[in-house]
Amino acid sequence: MANITYAKHERIFLKTHPAFNEKWLHKRIEEDPSILGLGDLLLLASERAQERAGRLDLLLVDPEQDHRYEVELMLGATDESHVIRCIEYWDIERRRYPGYEHCAVLVAEDITSRFLNVVSLLSGTIPLVAIQLNALQIGEHVILDFVKVLDQRMLRKDDVAQSELQTTERSYWVQKSGAPIIDMADDLLQIINEHSGQKLHLNYNKYYIGLTDGAHSRNFIYFRPGKKHLRVVIRNGWTDERAARFEEAGLEAEQRNDKLVFNLSISDLKKFREFLSVVIHEVVTEQGS
């Protein structure tokens, strides 16, 4: 602590700065997309051509969760045309690649209150993140500070329900994630049916693997297969007490609103099978299944 000293900073604006421009900012994010604060993302494409719609600045991907981020950069303040372009590119990409979850990301040096008021009207309809870039100069150094001022990545429940209409088959997920990962969903289904009053089946679609009783979706538990693990989501499953039990068991869980989410490798399923059977029994009982 004795070597840490205070240094006064000065905010600069890249839009009017003679030494920096949008191309320079592109390069910094391409080198390390994690500086945006959206997680450990990888660069999939830069200046990606969009049919009859210009070029998307950056396309980033979270390979573990199959999430894609359509990123638009703007030096200076946000304006209406830039917001429309950002949403348009997001829409093009999600239609082109519906097997992924997509999020529109707008980065600007000045996120105006008018912009926030407008995009708040889209809450629950378009997954959108707004990030304000603060470029800070300290002596001869420039620091890029990215601050999320809006994060509405969660869609409304009826939007999730619409994705259930895009059905597919088991072979789609086997090709995408491999048979051993999909076999894990079968094993968990077996545990669910050990405790359920009605026999449930896996319901395959392009966004996740859910449950069905043959007539209706029963997605109180659903799965998102990855390359190395199966992501398990329990709706209305998060409680502090249950989270503490996961921690005690040695299985890492996270909270997404009211959801309890965790990843399982093939070895994890064998190791935690008894523990998961108890948790699933509780969830099935809570859901009245």
N, C-alpha and C positions, 0 to 999 in steps of 0.2 A: 504493500500500500504506500510505502514511503516514496516510491519512484513514480507514482501517478500524480500528474499535475493537470491543472485546468488550462484549457486552451479555448479562447473565444472563437466562435465560428461566424461566418457570414453566409447567408443564403444567396445563391446565385440562380439565375434562370437560364437554362440551356438554350431556350428559344432565341434569346438575344445575345448570348455569349459568343465572342469571336472564335474561341478555341474549341467549342463543342457543337454538336448537331445531333439530329435524330439517328443518323448512321452510326455515330460513336456510341450512342445509348444502346442501339441494337447490338452492337458488338459486345458490350459489357454483359448484357443479359444472355446472349448466346454462349459466352464463356462460362457463365455460372447462373443458370435459371433460378437457383435457390434464393438469390438475392431479392426476388419478388415476395418472398414470405409465404409461398403457397405449397411448400413442401419440397422434397427432393425430386424435382422434375428433370426431364431430359428434353433436349431440343429435337423435335421431329422435323420441322421445316421452318425456313425463314423466307419471307417475301413469297408466300405460297399463292400462286395464281388462282383466282376465283373466276369461274365462267361468267362473263358479262358483269363482273363486279369488282374489278381491280385486284389488289393483292393483300392478303392477310399478313400482317407484320411478323407474327411469331405463332407457331403451333407447338405447344408443349404437351408432354404426356407424363402421366404417372403410371409406369409399367406395372406396378404392383396392384393397382386398383382399376386399371383400364379406364382412367379418366383422361380426357383431353381438354386443354385450355386454349381457346382462341383469343390471342392477346393483341390488342391494338394499342399502339403508342402515340401519344400526342404531346408535343412540346407546347407549353402555354396552357391556356384555359380550355376546358371542354366546350364543345359547341354541339348543336343539334345534329349536324351532318355526321360528325364523328360518332356520336351515340348510335345513329341509325346504321352506319357502316359496321360498327362493332357487332351489333345484333344481327345484321344481315349475314356477316361472315360466319357467326356462330350457327345460324340456321342452315346455311349451305353445308357446313361440315357435319352437323348432326344428321342431316338427311342423307348425306353421302356415306357416312359411316355410323349407322344406327346401333351397331354392336357396342359402342362406347358411351360413357356418360360425358357430356360436353358442358363446358362453362365458358361464358363470355367474360373476358377480362379487359377492362379499360384502364390504361395508365396515362395520367396527365399530370402536369405540374401544378395545375390549379383546378381542383374539383369544386365547382361552384354550388351554392345552395340551390340554385334553380335546377341544376342537373340532378341533385339528390331528390328534389321534390318530384321531378318527372319520373325518374326510374323507380321511385317508391310505388308508383301506380302499377308497375310491372311485377311487384312482389308476389312470389308464389307461382309466377307464370314463366319467367325466364331466369335461369340460374346465372347470376351476374355478380362479379366482384369489381369494385372500383378502388383503384389504388392511386394515392397521391404521391408523386415523386418530389422529394425535397433534396435538391443538390446543395450540399454544404461545403464551403471552402474553409479549410483550416491551414493557414500558412500556404505552402506550395502543394497541398493535397486537397483532393476533392472526394467527398463521401456522398454516396447515393443512398438515401434513406427512403424506403418504400413503406408507406403507411396505408393499411386497409381502412377506408372510410365507409365502405359498404360491402357486406358479404351476405348475399341471399342465394346461396347455393342449393338450399333445400327447396324442392318443388312441392306444390300442394299435393295432398294425397290422391286427388282425382287425376292429377297428371301422371302419378305413378301407376294408377289403375289403367290408364290408357296404354301404357307400355305393355301391359299384360296381353293386349290384343295382338301384339307382334310375336306370335308363337313360332316355335321352331321345333327341332327334334334333338334327341340325345346326341346324335352324330355331330351336330353343330358344335356342341360343347366339348365332345371328345376330341375333335379336330383342333379346337381352340386351346384347350387346357390339358388334354391327355386323359386317357382312360383311368389311371390311378386316382386322379383328383375327383373325377366324376363318381368313381366307385365310393368315395368318402361320403358323398351325398346320399348314396344308397344305404350306407351303414347308418347314417344319422336318421334317415327315414325309418329304418327298422326300429331304432330306439324310440322314435316318436310314436310309431304304431304299437309298440309294447305298452304305451301308457294312454293311447287315444281310444276313445269309445267308438270311433268310426275309422275305417281303413282309409288312409290318405295315400296319395300318389304324387310323384314328382311332376311338376308342370313346367315344361321347358319354354323359355322365350329368349329373345335376343339381349335382354338386360340382366336377367338373373334366373335362377331356378327356384320356383316357388312350390307351393303345395296346393293340391286340389282334392276335393272329396268325390270328384267325378261330375259334379254339377256346378259347384261354386269354388272360387279361389279361397284358400284357407292360409293366407300368407302371414300367419303370426310368427313363423320362422321362414326365412328364405336364404338362399346361398348365392354367392358371387364367386365362381371358380376363377383362380388365377393360374399361373404357370407352376408355382411351387407350393401353393396352399389353397385351401378353401375358406373363403370369408363367410362367416355365419352371422346373420343379423336376426336379432330377436326383438320384435316390435313390442313396445311397452314393457321391455324387459329390464330396464335399468333401475336399480335401487342401490343405495349406498351399501346396504347390507350384502346384497348379492355381489357387488363389485369387490367388497372386502374378501368374500369367500373365493372369488377368482384369484385375487392376489395371493391369498394364503395357499391356494392350490398350486400356484406357480404358472398360471395361464393368464396372459396379458389381455385385458379387455378395455375397451374405450367406450365413451358415451357419445352418441349422436342424437341430440334432443332426448327423446324418451327411449331410444333404442340402445340395446346392448350389443356391441359388435366385437368379434374376435376372429383371429385367423388360426386355422388348424393345418399343420403339416400331417403327412401320413403317420409319422411316428407319434405326433401329439394325440391323434385320435386313439391310438392304442394306449398311450400313457394315461390319458384323462377320460377314458370311456366311462368308468364308474361314476366319476364326478359329473360328467355331462349328462348321464342318465338321470341323476338326481335333479339337476337343473331343468332338464327337459320335462321331467315329470311335473315339476312345479309350474312350468309355463303352460303345459297342456291343461293342467287343472285350473289355472287362472283364466285360460281362454274358454273353459267349459267345453273342451273338445272330447 
